[in-house]
Amino acid sequence: MAKIIIKIFCFFMLSSVCLANIDFEDPTLQVKQDTITKKQVFKQYLKTILPANMFFGPYAFMYGVAIGGGAIVDGDSPLIANTKWLVAPLLGGALIQLANKDFTYWAKQDLKSSLINSPENDNSTLYYNIFYVGPDISSIKDFNAEGEDGKWSANVIEAKTSIDYPPLGYRTGFSTNTFGMDFETSLLAHHTIKDSIYYSFDGQIYNEDYNMYVDLPAQLKIGLPTHFLMLHSLYMGLNMYYVLPDFGVKPYLGAGAGILLNSIQSQYPGPANLAQEDGALALDEMEWNWGYHGLFGFRYMKEKSFYYVEFRPTIHNFEYDSGSGRLKEHDQFVLQSFQIQIGIGKNIF
């Protein structure tokens, strides 16, 4: 837990320094005492919005996961469970935005009363908030399982996944005429679909019926039930991009990376045991990992806002323990997706 807190703190500090877009030797900070710049106000804004998202966000997410898991145990459908899961982090995000509403209002008033037309308040830099929805096409790639006893391993090249709700997210950052950067936090939920998949096995696995280890076939076709794995993630990361020449819309190209708080739930103990446990979660794990993506998009700019569409090839990593007893195993895989973000951005000031 201490390592997790240290990682979040370091990420918070990195985000604050990068997003503030402030050179500590920048002479524009040596201004009159009554001058307030957008750059200075944005730095103060980050000091409130980033800790709120990075500390309260995970708590709201974990609370939602607990509610959703409880719904599965109570016999609700996965759709109902996902709906209940979604409520808690969305409510938490809304409260964070409301808590910062007064800050942005008074910041605008201070800027109006300051030297807003001075060079320090160059209007060529846009400071913005974004809210988006991001439907995607996704699948689990290179699923690897290894028995805790070291006697067997298995691999699945691909397992298709789907969504009940599209990813939802929030971004805050800045953009100049050539370069931009923003902090992003988002909610993602995926699940495996009913499908036939092929396992590649190596070694011997314990058979509970015969109370002995048995040889595994090199290849095995398995009918995977729907929602065999239910995956929920809270993503928090940084995006950096170059702004390309404008031609009626503003294109941009970049990349991003960040940390993931992953929840993995199932009514099945694990790939080595496909016996469903009714009225219980046989698998309920949570872990920290990381993900990255490329991005390419277009913004349609208006006076105080913009609309945008963005295309993202995305890689999210998962690693956790599943199963029980002699069938306990260590699993890891990549969730690969192609996301299409559609959203609206608004000038903070």
Summary of the structure (lengths in Angstrom):
residues: 349
radius of gyration: 23.4
end to end distance: 37.8
largest distance: 82.5
contacts: 1130
relative contact order: 0.15
helix: 28%
strand: 47%
